[in-house]
Amino acid sequence: PLLTSFPVSVCCCLFILFLFLSELTGFIATEIVNELYVDDPDKDSGGKIEVNLNVSLPNLHCELVGLDIQDEMGRHEVGHIDNSMKIPLNNGDGCRFEGHFSINKVPGNFHVSTHSATAQPQNPDMTHVIHKLSFGDKLQVHNVHGAFNALEGADKLSSNPLASHDYILKIVPTVYEDMSGKQRYSYQYTVANKEYVAYSHTGRIIPAIWFRYDLSPITVKYTERRQPLYRFITSICAIIGGTFTVAGILDSCIFTASEAWKKIQLGKMQ
């Protein structure tokens, strides 16, 4: 019996070690659990959403570029300049607009245009590249992959220079809760876009880059969790107990077969 149980015992120990290391890896690692619910998660924001916009217009002078904001609460702001920066491109022929501003949590739009310029150019060129458009806090979490900057890299340099561009955004509130219980509030969004030539009441073409947004009532919540200690201990006990139970059955079968073989060989010799 000792000779038959030794290899079984060695195999069992190796098997237990393998399962133990697998369970230990799962216990140490964290998992991201997501859920959906209807609510406004960031009630302390005062009904505001922070926006980060970074767009390049390589064929439009900086003095002509402006940001306008309007929404269904009656806000109508032309030439918003707070927390914004204009960087000349192409020896001053173009402009890179970077803005950090807030919008109300109601449907509305903000747009980059020449509307706030003192004199309208004859042929404004709205070809552009969007480097960044994000809402709320920046989330850099390895296991969370979402559309937090869905318009990054949008290239309209080959479009009609006089065309207006409509980006229709559906903004989805997103909450990330880490192991300590700290919550960060961000927003994902889906986007659809169209391009068209728009005429003013005077018959002139005044193109713009429109970002029309609406908020989804559904909130996505990501929660960082780790396997409870009691579940880890239960798994280890189950592994050890189950392995030795199976090993005992195997060892008993091997011993019984060995004894039967010996009796058969002894019968032949007699």
Residue, then its C-alpha position, 0 to 999 in steps of 0.5 A: p500500500l505504501l508503494t502505491s500511495f506514494p505516487v498518488s500522494v505526490c500527484c495530489c500535492l502537485f495538484i493542490l499546489f496548482l489549484f492553490l496558486s490559481e485561487l490565490t491569484g484570483f483572490i489577489a486580483t481585483e475584478i470590475v463589476n458593472e451595473l445599470y440604474v436610473d439616477d443622477p449619480d453626481k448630485d453635488s455637481g450643481g447640475k453641471i458637467e465639465v467639458n474638455l474640448n481640443v480641436s484644430l482648424p488649420n485654415l482659420h485664423c485664431e481671431l475668428v474662432g469662438l465658442d458658443i454655448q446654448d441649452e434648453m434652460g435659456r443659456h445663450e453665450v456667444g464667444h465664451i472665453d473663460n478657461s480657453m486658449k487659442i494657439p496659432l497654427n501654420n504661421g498664423d493661418g490656422c488655429r488650435f482651440e482648447g477649452h475647459f467649460s461647463i454645461n447644464k444637465v439639459p439638452g443643448n449644444f456648443h459650437v465652434s464658429t466665427h459667430s463671435a467675430t467682429a467681422q465675418p470672413q468671406n469664405p470661412d474654412m471649417t475643416h478640422v481635426i478633433h483631438k479630444l472631447s470628454f466630459g467629467d473626470k478622466l478615468q484611467v482604469h485598465n479594465v474599463h474600456g468605454a467611449f470616454n473620448a469617442l471623437e478623438g482623431a475625427d478628421k474632417l480635413s478633406s471635407n467641404p471647407l464651407a460645410s457645417h458639421d453636426y455631431i449628435l452626442k448621447i451622453v451616458p453618466t458613468v461612475y467608477e468606485d474603487m476598493s476604498g469606496k471613493q467614487r469618480y464621475s465621468y461620462q461616456y458618449t455615443v456619436a453620430n455626425k452629418e455634414y451640410v452647407a447652411y445659409s444664413h438669412t442674408g444668403r451667406i454661408i456661415p459654417a460651424i462645428w456643432f456638438r448637440y448633446d442629450l443626456s441618457p437617464i441610465t447610469v453605468k456604474y463600475t465597482e472594483r471588488r476583490q474576492p472575500l477572504y471567507r470565500f478564498i478559505t472555503s475554496i482552499c478547504a474544498i480543494i484540499g478535502g476534495t483532492f484527498t478524498v479522490a486520492g483515497i478512492l484512487d489509492s484504494c482502487i489501485f491497492t485492490a487491483s494490485e492485490a487481485w493481480k497478486k492473487i491471480q499470479l499466485g493462482k497460476m503458480q499453484 
